């Protein structure tokens, strides 16, 4: 039975019917927005952006903080919606709310410091000129979000884009539309002006219409396959885009690692959100000298994880049946190729929904898809290695480069190893994906993991058009390099070049 059913009525409207991934009960329907509806939303957003962009940072922050309070006031409602369409445990839905509220509180407070106009000297022309750097809104930002974190993945870029003075149109995954709709409700309750934030529902057709509708930037989070399509479409229209894509994150467990921390840390980073996270740990390289003890502890803890369709649980169901089939195929193929199954490896028995057991594999190698391709499910393959050099070589043997982790008793040594990971971010004795929650830093990956950044200074400024202005302060009426050219002027420039580029004074002024 498909989790998402698509149909069309007599009027030509595309309809979607959704089922709960844990129980397969119907949870709702929606009508997809067509190209004309998306264009209307974009026109409305452009109109609203003129007045929204004219507001001060302080005025925008008031709205963002009201939105944060609105989320807290209706926390139980938001949790219920997230759980209804994803099947997550309440704790993981609350984690989405924490991420959304933290983002709003942080950028409401700090955006002005990052984006306020700045003045600096121009070294070659000092003291005659100065450089002014200004940050203008891009205009209308189209945000396309995935189904794994349907509330926070919409709320986080929303906070940044709005504080930068843009208006936003959100196109959520067709698998999880209701989290976006309650976010829109909360924006109305917080008093955001009409047109500042809108939601358009639909699948990839609606997403393509959004790119083609006249937006000024696309912020996309999703798969590599779809990200390439989005990037190509934006490139044809010369629309800037941020592509936050997949990962195949490694964890390196050193011989001196504190296994009392490393074991639960690796397990949580692998199975949080049922492994459906771009920065989930999907490969472990453990030193041979401690491999037996590490693997034994991992299996013992995984066997204690609770998974059900009711009551308190640790590992939830898969959110989309298409992804479940990918996980099943990768695990089955790995076992056929010689991997040893130590835990899980199949759907949970007697469960109606998309429950796949937390799975541990050993005897894996890099010719297996499960060590090369993104799994995006509750699977932890563990590979024994002779030393840290072999671990680093294998960890970097991937087309992805999002995050990773080092587990060691020597923090400085762990930092040295982390610097050698070919990833956009990393952690020492912690979950590499935690970098996404550190708003002071910018989150982005290498290779197939994406282009551009979200969060931090780089993420915030990516929602802006940066403008530099040179201001002539004082000095000669006519510049030496202006017309007319003559030999005397050329000789003067030669003397200046020798003085400026050879002397300590020039180096001091640079």
C-alpha positions as CSV (number, residue, x, y, z in Angstrom):
1,X,0.0,0.0,0.0
2,X,1.4,3.4,-1.0
3,X,1.8,6.0,1.6
4,X,1.0,8.8,-0.9
5,X,-1.7,8.4,-3.5
6,X,-2.0,10.8,-6.4
7,X,-5.2,11.4,-8.4
8,X,-6.9,13.9,-10.6
9,X,-10.4,15.2,-10.5
10,X,-12.7,16.3,-13.4
11,X,-11.4,19.9,-13.1
12,X,-7.9,18.7,-13.7
13,X,-6.7,19.4,-10.2
14,X,-4.1,17.1,-8.8
15,X,-5.1,15.6,-5.4
16,X,-3.0,13.8,-2.9
17,X,-4.1,11.5,-0.1
18,X,-1.8,10.7,2.7
19,X,-1.5,7.9,5.2
20,X,0.2,7.7,8.6
21,X,3.5,5.9,8.1
22,X,3.2,4.0,11.4
23,X,-0.4,2.9,11.2
24,X,-1.3,3.4,7.5
25,X,-4.5,5.2,8.5
26,X,-5.7,8.0,6.3
27,X,-4.5,11.4,7.8
28,X,-5.6,13.9,5.2
29,X,-5.8,15.2,1.6
30,X,-4.7,18.3,-0.2
31,X,-4.8,19.8,-3.6
32,X,-1.6,20.7,-5.4
33,X,-0.9,24.2,-6.5
34,X,-0.7,24.6,-10.3
35,X,1.7,27.0,-12.1
36,X,-0.8,29.9,-12.2
37,X,-1.4,29.6,-8.4
38,X,2.4,29.6,-7.8
39,X,2.9,32.7,-9.9
40,X,0.1,34.5,-8.1
41,X,1.8,33.7,-4.8
42,X,5.1,35.0,-6.1
43,X,3.5,38.2,-7.3
44,X,1.9,38.6,-3.9
45,X,5.2,38.0,-2.2
46,X,7.0,40.6,-4.3
47,X,4.4,43.2,-3.4
48,X,4.7,42.4,0.3
49,X,8.5,42.4,0.2
50,X,8.6,46.1,-0.5
51,X,7.2,47.1,2.8
52,X,8.7,44.1,4.7
53,X,12.2,44.9,3.4
54,X,11.7,48.5,4.5
55,X,11.3,47.6,8.1
56,X,14.2,47.9,10.5
57,X,15.9,44.8,11.9
58,X,14.3,45.6,15.3
59,X,10.8,45.7,13.7
60,X,11.3,42.4,11.9
61,X,12.7,40.8,15.1
62,X,9.4,41.7,16.9
63,X,7.5,39.6,14.4
64,X,10.0,36.7,14.5
65,X,9.8,36.6,18.3
66,X,6.0,36.7,18.2
67,X,6.2,33.7,15.9
68,X,8.5,31.9,18.4
69,X,6.0,32.5,21.2
70,X,3.1,31.4,19.0
71,X,4.9,28.1,18.4
72,X,5.4,27.7,22.2
73,X,1.8,28.5,22.9
74,X,0.7,25.8,20.5
75,X,3.5,23.4,21.1
76,X,1.2,20.4,21.7
77,X,-0.6,21.1,18.4
78,X,2.6,21.3,16.5
79,X,3.9,18.1,18.0
80,X,0.7,16.3,17.1
81,X,0.9,17.5,13.5
82,X,4.6,16.4,13.2
83,X,3.9,13.0,14.7
84,X,0.8,12.5,12.6
85,X,2.6,12.8,9.3
86,X,6.0,11.4,10.2
87,X,5.3,8.8,13.0
88,X,8.1,10.3,15.1
89,X,8.4,9.8,18.8
90,X,7.2,12.9,20.7
91,X,10.8,13.6,21.8
92,X,12.0,14.0,18.2
93,X,9.1,16.2,17.4
94,X,10.0,18.4,20.3
95,X,13.6,18.5,19.0
96,X,12.2,20.1,15.8
97,X,10.4,22.7,17.9
98,X,13.6,23.4,19.8
99,X,15.5,23.9,16.6
100,X,12.8,26.2,15.2
101,X,12.6,28.4,18.3
102,X,16.3,28.6,18.7
103,X,16.8,29.7,15.2
104,X,14.1,32.4,15.5
105,X,15.5,33.7,18.8
106,X,19.1,33.7,17.6
107,X,18.6,35.5,14.3
108,X,16.1,37.9,15.7
109,X,18.9,38.9,18.1
110,X,22.0,38.6,15.9
111,X,21.0,39.3,12.3
112,X,21.5,43.1,12.6
113,X,25.1,42.7,13.8
114,X,25.9,40.5,10.7
115,X,23.9,42.5,8.1
116,X,24.3,46.1,9.3
117,X,26.1,48.4,6.9
118,X,29.9,48.4,7.4
119,X,32.6,50.9,6.6
120,X,36.3,50.1,6.0
121,X,39.3,51.8,4.5
122,X,40.6,50.9,1.0
123,X,44.2,50.1,1.5
124,X,45.6,51.1,-1.9
125,X,43.9,54.4,-1.8
126,X,44.1,55.1,1.9
127,X,43.2,57.7,3.2
128,X,41.4,59.2,0.3
129,X,38.6,56.7,0.0
130,X,36.5,54.3,2.0
131,X,34.5,51.2,1.2
132,X,30.9,50.8,2.3
133,X,29.4,47.3,2.4
134,X,25.6,47.0,2.4
135,X,23.3,44.0,2.5
136,X,20.1,44.2,0.6
137,X,17.3,41.5,0.6
138,X,17.3,39.3,-2.5
139,X,13.5,39.7,-2.7
140,X,11.4,36.6,-2.8
141,X,13.0,33.4,-1.5
142,X,11.6,30.0,-2.5
143,X,12.2,27.3,0.1
144,X,11.8,23.7,-0.9
145,X,12.0,21.3,2.1
146,X,12.2,17.5,2.6
147,X,10.1,15.1,4.6
148,X,12.5,14.1,7.4
149,X,12.3,17.3,9.5
150,X,9.2,18.9,8.1
151,X,8.7,21.7,10.7
152,X,12.3,22.8,11.5
153,X,13.5,22.6,8.0
154,X,10.9,25.2,7.0
155,X,11.2,27.3,10.1
156,X,15.0,27.7,10.1
157,X,15.5,29.2,6.7
158,X,12.3,31.2,7.2
159,X,13.8,33.0,10.2
160,X,17.0,33.8,8.3
161,X,15.3,34.9,5.1
162,X,12.8,37.1,6.9
163,X,15.4,38.8,9.1
164,X,17.3,39.6,6.0
165,X,14.3,41.4,4.6
166,X,13.0,38.8,2.2
167,X,9.5,37.3,1.8
168,X,9.2,33.5,1.6
169,X,7.2,30.9,-0.3
170,X,7.6,27.4,1.2
171,X,7.0,24.3,-0.9
172,X,7.1,21.4,1.5
173,X,7.5,17.7,0.6
174,X,4.3,16.2,-0.7
175,X,4.8,13.5,2.0
176,X,4.7,16.0,4.9
177,X,2.6,19.0,4.0
178,X,0.8,19.6,7.2
179,X,3.7,20.8,9.2
180,X,4.1,23.6,6.7
181,X,0.5,24.5,6.9
182,X,0.5,24.8,10.7
183,X,3.7,27.0,10.4
184,X,1.6,29.2,8.1
185,X,-1.2,29.3,10.7
186,X,1.3,30.4,13.4
187,X,2.6,33.2,11.2
188,X,-0.9,34.5,10.8
189,X,-1.4,34.3,14.6
190,X,1.9,36.1,15.1
191,X,0.6,39.0,13.0
192,X,3.0,38.7,10.0
193,X,1.8,40.9,7.2
194,X,-0.1,39.2,4.4
195,X,2.2,37.8,1.7
196,X,5.3,37.7,3.8
197,X,5.1,34.0,4.2
198,X,3.1,31.6,2.0
199,X,2.9,27.9,1.5
200,X,2.2,26.2,-1.9
201,X,1.6,22.4,-1.8
202,X,2.4,19.8,-4.4
203,X,5.1,17.5,-5.7
204,X,8.1,18.2,-8.0
205,X,5.8,19.8,-10.6
206,X,4.9,22.5,-8.1
207,X,8.5,22.8,-7.1
208,X,9.5,23.4,-10.8
209,X,6.7,26.0,-11.1
210,X,8.2,27.8,-8.0
211,X,11.6,28.0,-9.6
212,X,10.0,29.3,-12.8
213,X,7.7,31.8,-11.1
214,X,10.0,34.8,-10.7
215,X,11.5,34.1,-7.3
216,X,15.0,35.6,-6.5
217,X,16.6,32.7,-4.8
218,X,15.9,29.0,-4.1
219,X,16.9,27.3,-0.9
220,X,16.6,23.6,-1.4
221,X,17.1,20.7,1.0
222,X,16.7,17.2,-0.3
223,X,18.3,14.4,-2.3
224,X,21.3,14.7,-4.6
225,X,19.2,13.5,-7.6
226,X,16.6,16.3,-7.1
227,X,19.2,18.8,-6.1
228,X,20.9,18.4,-9.4
229,X,17.6,19.1,-11.2
230,X,17.0,22.1,-9.0
231,X,20.5,23.4,-9.6
232,X,20.2,23.1,-13.3
233,X,16.9,24.8,-13.4
234,X,18.2,27.7,-11.3
235,X,21.3,27.9,-13.5
236,X,19.2,28.3,-16.6
237,X,17.3,31.2,-15.0
238,X,20.5,32.7,-13.3
239,X,18.7,32.3,-9.9
240,X,21.1,31.8,-7.0
241,X,20.4,28.6,-5.0
242,X,21.6,26.9,-1.9
243,X,21.6,23.1,-2.2
244,X,21.7,21.2,1.1
245,X,21.9,17.6,0.0
246,X,22.8,14.1,1.2
247,X,25.6,12.6,3.2
248,X,27.4,9.3,4.0
249,X,28.8,10.4,7.3
250,X,31.7,8.5,8.8
251,X,32.5,7.9,12.5
252,X,36.1,7.0,13.4
253,X,36.5,5.2,16.7
254,X,40.1,5.4,17.9
255,X,41.8,2.8,20.1
256,X,41.7,5.2,23.1
257,X,38.1,6.1,22.7
258,X,35.9,6.2,25.8
259,X,33.4,3.5,24.8
260,X,31.0,4.5,27.5
261,X,30.5,7.7,25.4
262,X,31.4,6.5,21.9
263,X,28.9,3.6,21.8
264,X,25.7,5.5,22.8
265,X,27.0,8.5,20.8
266,X,27.4,6.5,17.6
267,X,24.1,4.7,18.1
268,X,22.1,7.9,18.6
269,X,23.8,9.6,15.6
270,X,22.9,6.6,13.5
271,X,19.3,5.9,14.6
272,X,18.0,9.3,15.5
273,X,14.9,10.0,13.4
274,X,15.2,6.4,12.3
275,X,18.4,7.3,10.5
276,X,16.5,9.7,8.2
277,X,18.9,12.6,8.4
278,X,21.4,13.9,5.9
279,X,24.0,14.1,8.7
280,X,23.3,10.7,10.2
281,X,26.2,8.4,10.9
282,X,26.1,5.9,8.1
283,X,29.6,4.3,8.4
284,X,31.8,3.4,11.3
285,X,35.5,2.6,11.2
286,X,36.7,1.1,14.4
287,X,40.3,0.2,15.3
288,X,40.9,-3.5,15.3
289,X,42.3,-3.5,18.8
290,X,38.9,-2.5,20.3
291,X,36.6,-3.7,17.6
292,X,35.2,-6.8,19.4
293,X,34.4,-4.8,22.6
294,X,32.9,-1.9,20.6
295,X,30.7,-4.2,18.4
296,X,29.5,-6.2,21.4
297,X,28.4,-3.1,23.2
298,X,26.7,-1.6,20.2
299,X,24.7,-4.8,19.6
300,X,23.7,-5.0,23.3
301,X,22.4,-1.4,23.3
302,X,20.7,-1.7,19.9
303,X,18.8,-4.8,21.1
304,X,17.4,-2.6,24.0
305,X,16.0,0.1,21.7
306,X,12.3,0.3,21.7
307,X,10.3,0.3,18.5
308,X,6.6,0.1,18.2
309,X,3.6,1.8,16.7
310,X,2.2,2.8,20.2
311,X,3.5,3.8,23.6
312,X,7.0,5.2,24.3
313,X,9.5,4.4,21.6
314,X,13.1,5.1,20.8
315,X,13.4,4.4,17.1
316,X,10.4,5.5,15.0
317,X,9.0,4.2,11.7
318,X,10.3,5.2,8.3
319,X,8.4,8.2,6.9
320,X,8.2,7.2,3.3
321,X,7.7,3.7,1.8
322,X,9.9,4.6,-1.2
323,X,12.8,5.1,1.2
324,X,12.1,1.9,3.1
325,X,12.5,0.0,-0.1
326,X,15.9,1.5,-0.7
327,X,17.0,0.5,2.8
328,X,15.7,-3.0,2.4
329,X,17.5,-3.4,-0.9
330,X,20.9,-2.1,0.4
331,X,20.8,-4.4,3.5
332,X,19.8,-7.5,1.5
333,X,22.5,-6.8,-1.2
334,X,25.2,-6.3,1.5
335,X,24.3,-9.6,3.1
336,X,24.4,-11.3,-0.3
337,X,27.9,-9.8,-0.8
338,X,29.2,-11.2,2.6
339,X,28.1,-8.7,5.3
340,X,27.3,-10.3,8.7
341,X,23.9,-9.3,10.2
342,X,24.2,-8.8,14.0
343,X,20.9,-7.0,14.7
344,X,17.7,-6.1,12.8
345,X,17.8,-6.5,9.1
346,X,14.1,-6.6,8.4
347,X,10.7,-5.0,8.9
348,X,9.4,-5.2,12.4
349,X,7.1,-8.2,12.7
350,X,3.4,-7.6,13.4
351,X,3.7,-3.9,12.8
352,X,1.3,-2.4,10.3
353,X,3.4,0.6,9.3
354,X,6.8,1.3,7.9
355,X,8.9,0.0,10.8
356,X,12.3,-1.2,9.9
357,X,14.4,-2.7,12.8
358,X,17.6,-0.9,13.9
359,X,20.2,-2.8,12.0
360,X,23.9,-3.5,12.6
361,X,26.2,-5.0,10.0
362,X,29.8,-6.1,10.1
363,X,32.2,-7.6,7.6
364,X,31.3,-4.8,5.2
365,X,33.6,-3.3,2.5
366,X,33.7,-0.4,0.1
367,X,32.5,-2.4,-2.9
368,X,29.1,-2.5,-1.2
369,X,26.4,0.1,-1.9
370,X,25.7,0.3,1.8
371,X,29.2,1.8,2.3
372,X,29.0,4.2,-0.8
373,X,25.4,5.3,-1.3
374,X,23.2,7.2,1.1
375,X,21.0,4.8,3.1
376,X,18.8,7.3,4.9
377,X,17.5,4.6,7.3
378,X,18.2,2.9,10.6
379,X,21.3,0.9,9.5
380,X,24.8,1.0,11.1
381,X,27.6,-0.8,9.1
382,X,30.8,-1.2,11.1
383,X,34.1,-1.9,9.5
384,X,37.3,-2.9,11.3
385,X,40.5,-1.0,10.3
386,X,44.1,-1.5,11.2
387,X,44.9,2.1,12.1
388,X,43.7,5.7,11.9
389,X,45.4,6.3,8.5
390,X,43.3,3.5,7.0
391,X,40.2,4.9,8.7
392,X,40.8,8.4,7.3
393,X,41.5,7.0,3.8
394,X,38.2,5.1,3.8
395,X,36.2,7.8,5.4
396,X,37.3,10.2,2.6
397,X,36.6,7.6,-0.1
398,X,33.2,9.0,-1.0
399,X,31.5,11.4,-3.3
400,X,29.8,13.0,-0.2
401,X,31.3,15.4,2.3
402,X,28.7,16.6,4.8
403,X,29.8,15.8,8.4
404,X,31.6,13.1,10.4
405,X,32.9,12.4,13.9
406,X,36.0,11.3,15.7
407,X,35.8,9.4,19.0
408,X,39.0,9.5,21.0
409,X,40.4,10.0,24.5
410,X,42.7,12.7,23.3
411,X,40.7,15.8,22.3
412,X,43.6,17.5,20.5
413,X,44.4,14.4,18.6
414,X,40.7,14.1,17.7
415,X,40.8,17.7,16.4
416,X,43.8,16.9,14.3
417,X,42.0,14.0,12.7
418,X,38.8,15.9,12.2
419,X,40.7,18.5,10.2
420,X,41.7,15.8,7.8
421,X,38.1,14.7,7.1
422,X,36.9,15.9,3.7
423,X,33.6,17.2,5.2
424,X,31.9,20.6,5.6
425,X,31.7,20.0,9.4
426,X,32.8,17.5,12.0
427,X,32.7,16.7,15.7
428,X,35.1,15.3,18.3
429,X,33.4,12.9,20.7
430,X,30.0,14.1,19.6
431,X,27.4,13.8,16.8
432,X,28.7,15.4,13.6
433,X,25.3,16.6,12.6
434,X,25.1,18.7,15.8
435,X,27.0,21.3,13.7
436,X,23.6,22.2,12.1
437,X,22.3,23.3,15.5
438,X,25.3,25.6,16.1
439,X,23.9,28.8,14.6
440,X,27.2,30.6,15.1
441,X,28.7,28.4,12.4
442,X,27.7,27.9,8.8
443,X,26.5,24.4,7.7
444,X,27.3,23.1,4.2
445,X,29.0,20.2,2.5
446,X,31.5,19.2,-0.1
447,X,30.9,17.3,-3.4
448,X,27.5,15.6,-3.6
449,X,26.5,17.0,-0.2
450,X,25.6,20.3,-1.8
451,X,26.5,23.9,-2.7
452,X,26.3,26.9,-0.4
453,X,25.6,27.3,3.3
454,X,22.7,27.7,5.7
455,X,23.1,29.2,9.2
456,X,25.8,31.4,10.6
457,X,27.2,34.4,8.8
458,X,27.6,32.7,5.4
459,X,24.1,31.3,5.5
460,X,22.5,34.6,6.6
461,X,24.3,36.6,4.0
462,X,23.3,34.1,1.3
463,X,19.8,35.5,1.6
464,X,21.2,39.0,0.7
465,X,22.5,40.9,-2.3
466,X,25.8,42.3,-1.1
467,X,26.7,45.7,-2.5
468,X,30.0,47.5,-2.1
469,X,30.2,51.3,-2.5
470,X,33.4,53.3,-2.9
471,X,33.3,56.8,-1.4
472,X,35.9,59.5,-2.3
473,X,36.5,61.4,0.9
474,X,39.1,64.0,0.0
475,X,42.2,64.5,-2.1
476,X,43.0,65.7,-5.7
477,X,40.2,66.8,-8.0
478,X,41.6,64.7,-10.8
479,X,43.0,61.2,-10.2
480,X,46.5,60.4,-11.5
481,X,45.2,57.6,-13.7
482,X,42.5,59.6,-15.3
483,X,42.7,61.0,-18.9
484,X,44.8,62.4,-20.4
485,X,47.6,59.8,-20.2
486,X,51.1,61.1,-20.6
487,X,54.7,60.1,-20.0
488,X,55.1,62.2,-16.8
489,X,52.1,60.5,-15.3
490,X,53.4,57.1,-16.2
491,X,56.7,57.8,-14.6
492,X,54.9,59.0,-11.5
493,X,53.0,55.8,-11.3
494,X,56.2,53.7,-11.6
495,X,57.7,55.5,-8.7
496,X,54.6,55.1,-6.6
497,X,54.4,51.3,-7.4
498,X,58.1,50.8,-6.3
499,X,57.4,52.8,-3.1
500,X,54.2,51.1,-2.2
501,X,55.0,47.5,-3.1
502,X,58.7,47.4,-2.0
503,X,58.7,49.4,1.2
504,X,57.5,48.4,4.7
505,X,55.1,51.3,4.5
506,X,53.1,49.7,1.7
507,X,53.0,46.4,3.6
508,X,51.8,48.2,6.7
509,X,49.0,50.0,4.8
510,X,47.9,46.8,3.1
